[in-house]
Amino acid sequence: MKRPAPLFLARRGYRLRRMMDAARVLPALGAFLFLMPLLWGGGTTGGGILFVFGIWAGLIAVAAVLAGPLAGAPDPEIPQGEGEGARAPEPGEGPEGGGGVV
């Protein structure tokens, strides 16, 4: 009898997916934080500029931290053998290998 599949993902795969999720949310979080000085109203311009450049530097740092582990990781959405290096069929090439148009 075949053994049932495990209920939980492997720890490494789970962490990679959560890091990918964080990398996808980062631009939206950055846009929200960049718009925050508009809500302050009567603040000084110098404080707003420091806030924007601080957020900018923080986003760069967070992106660099997230990019490290994700750089060599395979994409879990693409099945093995269909990712980089997979050969796409040439135009006019059918599944039987014939190159001509009938």
Sequence and secondary structure as in RCSB ss.txt:
>XXXX:A:sequence
MKRPAPLFLARRGYRLRRMMDAARVLPALGAFLFLMPLLWGGGTTGGGILFVFGIWAGLIAVAAVLAGPLAGAPD
PEIPQGEGEGARAPEPGEGPEGGGGVV
>XXXX:A:secstr
      SS  HHHHHHHHHHHHHHHHHHHHHHHHHHHHHH S  HHHHHHHHHHHHHHHHHHHHHHHHHHHS   
TTS TTSSTT     TT  TT   S  
